[in-house]
Amino acid sequence: MSVDARIESLRAKHAQLETAIEVASHRPLPDTAHITDLKRQKLKVKEELESIHG
């Protein structure tokens, strides 16, 4: 996989996680453990993007 393709893949994953966090947060009884897990995943993706960009 090229670097550009990896970056696009990570950006898409980051956006999907952001959407999932928004949806989970607006439920009547939000599952905080699930939201925390999603946020951790999003942070890992962000850190990987930053490491690629240098």
C-alpha positions in Angstrom: 0.0 0.0 0.0 1.4 3.4 -0.9 1.8 6.1 1.7 -1.0 8.2 0.1 -3.4 5.3 0.2 -2.5 4.6 3.8 -3.1 8.2 4.7 -6.5 8.2 3.0 -7.4 4.9 4.7 -6.5 6.4 8.1 -8.4 9.6 7.4 -11.5 7.6 6.5 -11.1 5.5 9.7 -10.7 8.6 11.8 -13.9 10.1 10.3 -15.8 6.8 10.9 -14.7 6.8 14.5 -15.8 10.4 14.9 -19.2 9.6 13.6 -19.5 6.5 15.8 -18.5 8.7 18.8 -21.2 11.3 18.0 -23.9 8.6 17.5 -22.9 6.8 20.7 -22.8 10.1 22.7 -26.3 11.1 21.7 -28.0 7.9 22.7 -30.4 8.2 25.7 -28.1 6.0 27.8 -24.6 6.4 26.4 -22.2 3.5 27.0 -19.3 5.4 28.4 -16.9 2.4 28.2 -17.7 2.0 24.5 -17.3 5.7 23.8 -13.9 5.7 25.6 -12.8 2.7 23.5 -13.8 4.6 20.3 -11.9 7.6 21.5 -8.8 5.5 22.1 -9.0 4.0 18.7 -9.4 7.5 17.2 -6.4 8.7 19.1 -4.3 5.8 17.8 -5.3 6.6 14.2 -4.4 10.3 14.7 -1.0 9.4 16.2 -0.3 7.1 13.2 -1.3 9.9 10.8 1.0 12.3 12.7 3.9 9.9 12.6 3.5 9.5 8.8 3.5 13.3 8.3 6.6 13.6 10.5 
